[in-house]
């Protein structure tokens, strides 16, 4: 699996997880001033370089026969 295919698979899982956590945080905090910062977390997490570490771990895991 190359980086592009990994990104597609990983993004789907990560998007679901991050969206759920941001919704829960918005519900718990319930503050209009904090909401934009919580949304920025999603933007930061989905920057391209944040996928490099999970991809490298996946490559090492499959290389070692996992």
N, C-alpha and C positions, 0 to 999 in steps of 0.2 A: 504494500500500500504506500503510495507516494504522499507527499505533504498535502496536496490538494484534496485527495480523497479522505485523508485523515481529518483535514479541516472541516469538510462537509459533515462527516460523522460526528466528530467531537463538538462542533458548533451546535448541532441539534440538541445534544445532551446538555451542554453547558448553558445554552439559551434557556432551556426549561428550568434548570436549577437556579440560575441567576434571577430570572423573572419571578419565580416563586419567592425567593429570599427578599427581593426588593419589595414585592407586594406585602409580605409579612412585616418588613421593617416600616413601611409606610403606615400600615395599620397600627403597629405598636407605638410608633412615635407620633403619628397624626399631627404633623407640624408642616405648614405650607412653606416655611423658610428652609426646612431641611430636605424637602422632597427633591429639589433640583440637584442636590449633592448626591442623593441616592441614585438618581438617574445617571449621573456622571460616572458612577461606579461601573455601570453597564458599559458605557462607552470605553472606559479605561480597560476593562477586562477583555473586550473584543478587539483591542488593538492587535495588529498582526503578530507582534513579537511575543505575545502572551501564549501562543500555541507552540512555540519552539520547544520548551521544556517537556510538555506532555508527549510531543512527537518523538523527541530523543529517547525518552523513557520507553515508549512503545517499541521503537526500533531496537533498543538494547534488549528488551524483554523477549521480543521475537527472535532476535539473533542468538540469544542464550538458550532458545528452545522452549520458551514458556508457553 
